[in-house]
Amino acid sequence: MAEVASKSEAQSNARGIPVAPFVDRVEDYITTRADVEPALRKFQEMISKYQFMEVNTQRRALSLRDKIPDIQKTLDTVRFLKVRKDSTEPFETNFELNDTLYAKAKVTAGEDVYLWLGANVMLSYPIDEAEELLVGKLSAAKGSLDNCEEDLDFLRQQITTLEVNTARLYNWDVTMKRKEREAIESGEKA
């Protein structure tokens, strides 16, 4: 049992999530019925850990799905201002104050833009630097989302593997109990 566990724990995906052991033959994994309960507990504990990681990864992916359109919208606005920065004529626009609240304003494009960084922090950036920053943030967010999706698929596979292992161990235990009971009954008849 220790050999199979140590080999599988050394393997992991690109972000360090360990690979669940696969029990092909129960007899190679456990030797006696006394080993069944500890192995089942270990598998249940591992399933719980994978489910915890899955929930956290789903939350992270949901957060990224919300942030990516906002970053893209800000990047589009910065690019629009970059195109208009040489124009001296102001243009009229609607500022989003809240999800459903907008204000009209006349804007003259300048050399700087102010980016809301979160945590009550807003900084002034030259337009080119702002665009570069937003492109970097957008690509990082998309890369993180891809990693989350990949991790979710990986975690689902590991949970399925452990559920199959649990079923195999349980079925093996039931089969061994039945064989012991049949051996006892045949011994009583003789």
HULIN-V883007 format. One record per residue. RES is the residue in one letter. PSI is psi in whole degrees, -180 to 180 (NA if undefined). D_CENTER is the distance of its C-alpha to the mean C-alpha in whole Angstrom. Layout:
RES_PSI_D_CENTER + RES_PSI_D_CENTER
This chain:
M_-40_30 + A_-34_29 + E_-46_29 + V_-43_26 + A_-43_24 + S_-34_25 + K_-44_24 + S_-31_21 + E_-23_20 + A_-21_21 + Q_147_18 + S_170_15 + N_-174_12 + A_-26_12 + R_17_10 + G_10_12 + I_122_10 + P_151_14 + V_135_15 + A_142_17 + P_145_21 + F_125_22 + V_102_26 + D_-48_28 + R_120_31 + V_-36_31 + E_-29_34 + D_-21_33 + Y_-41_30 + I_153_32 + T_-31_36 + T_165_37 + R_-23_37 + A_-23_36 + D_-11_33 + V_-51_31 + E_-48_31 + P_-38_29 + A_-41_27 + L_-42_26 + R_-41_25 + K_-44_23 + F_-41_21 + Q_-40_20 + E_-43_19 + M_-40_17 + I_-43_16 + S_-41_15 + K_-45_13 + Y_-39_11 + Q_-38_11 + F_-46_10 + M_-37_7 + E_-44_6 + V_-45_8 + N_-40_6 + T_-38_3 + Q_-41_5 + R_-44_8 + R_-43_6 + A_-41_6 + L_-43_9 + S_-43_11 + L_-38_11 + R_-30_12 + D_-37_15 + K_-36_15 + I_-47_16 + P_-35_19 + D_-44_20 + I_-42_20 + Q_-42_22 + K_-43_24 + T_-42_25 + L_-43_26 + D_-40_28 + T_-44_30 + V_-41_30 + R_-38_31 + F_-45_34 + L_-34_35 + K_-41_36 + V_-37_38 + R_-1_40 + K_-26_40 + D_-12_44 + S_137_45 + T_-12_47 + E_126_47 + P_154_45 + F_155_43 + E_139_42 + T_166_38 + N_123_36 + F_134_34 + E_116_31 + L_-33_32 + N_179_29 + D_-34_27 + T_10_31 + L_123_33 + Y_154_35 + A_140_38 + K_145_40 + A_152_41 + K_128_43 + V_136_41 + T_122_42 + A_136_40 + G_-162_40 + E_-21_39 + D_153_36 + V_156_33 + Y_124_32 + L_133_28 + W_115_26 + L_-7_24 + G_171_23 + A_41_24 + N_37_28 + V_126_28 + M_132_29 + L_150_31 + S_132_33 + Y_145_32 + P_149_35 + I_-44_33 + D_-41_33 + E_-38_31 + A_-43_29 + E_-44_28 + E_-44_27 + L_-46_25 + L_-37_23 + V_-43_23 + G_-44_21 + K_-39_18 + L_-45_18 + S_-37_17 + A_-42_15 + A_-41_13 + K_-39_13 + G_-41_12 + S_-39_9 + L_-42_8 + D_-42_9 + N_-41_7 + C_-44_4 + E_-42_6 + E_-43_7 + D_-39_5 + L_-43_5 + D_-44_9 + F_-45_9 + L_-40_8 + R_-40_11 + Q_-41_13 + Q_-40_13 + I_-43_14 + T_-43_16 + T_-46_18 + L_-35_19 + E_-39_20 + V_-44_22 + N_-44_23 + T_-45_24 + A_-41_26 + R_-45_28 + L_-44_29 + Y_-46_30 + N_-39_32 + W_-43_34 + D_-43_35 + V_-42_36 + T_-43_38 + M_-40_39 + K_-43_41 + R_-43_42 + K_-41_44 + E_-43_45 + R_-41_47 + E_-37_48 + A_-40_50 + I_-44_51 + E_-40_53 + S_-30_54 + G_-33_56 + E_-34_57 + K_-28_59 + A_NA_60
